[in-house]
Amino acid sequence: MSRTIYVIGAGLSGLSAAVTLAGRGERVELFEGAAQAGGRCRSYLDPQLGVVIDNGNHLVLSGNRAVHAYLDQIGAAEHLIGPDEAAIAFADLETGERWTIRPNAGRLPWWIFAKRRRTPGTTPGDYLSLAALLYPPRGKRLDQLLACRGPLWDRLLQPFLLAVLNTEPEAGSADLAAAVVRDTLGLGGQACRPRIAQPTLASAFVDPALAYLESKGVQVHLGR
């Protein structure tokens, strides 16, 4: 007896689930309560400005294998662009200070020994704390493994992990944080290159996915 798999929600999670299942030959139906797919990762036409606007700042690092596999499958890999080298700019809104960290390409992190490459106010020894995030005990919060204070935390780890976990990182999951650190900083600069959608979020993540699903015979129900 043939089966149909129902995917509820057409945000990126729902789209990627439907794409993966359809690619395996499963019969899929996708349901979305909103009038458009994409969830928080979408683009819309602003009638007053007359231009297409992305609804948020979505940044991908080159080490995010899942995102790249998804884009490869839907034929949209060329819509994610960025620099050839890792150079990530920071700004302190309170002091106005600006700096850029520049991890070297290889796994051996010699960049932490170069003052102009690492986070200002840190020493090479500060980065040893990241070892606690490589393979943490299961079920721990970040504040149970890290001091969560000092220049490295305030100027690099806190904003980085806040963006990754989408919650105050001190109380966030060390397991989730560790997975990201292993696939980015743990692999060197080649995995830390910033990537953004071009020309829009929808053209990179949503429209090609809907076209792929249509080609696989997947029914997409919007507004339901």
Helices and strands as residue ranges (DSSP letters): E 4-8, H 12-23, E 27-32, E 43-46, E 51-54, E 60-61, H 65-74, G 77-79, E 80-81, E 88-91, E 98-101, G 110-113, G 124-133, G 142-144, H 151-152, I 153-157, H 158-165, G 169-171, H 174-183, G 185-187, G 189-191, E 194-197, H 201-201, I 202-206, H 207-215, E 219-222
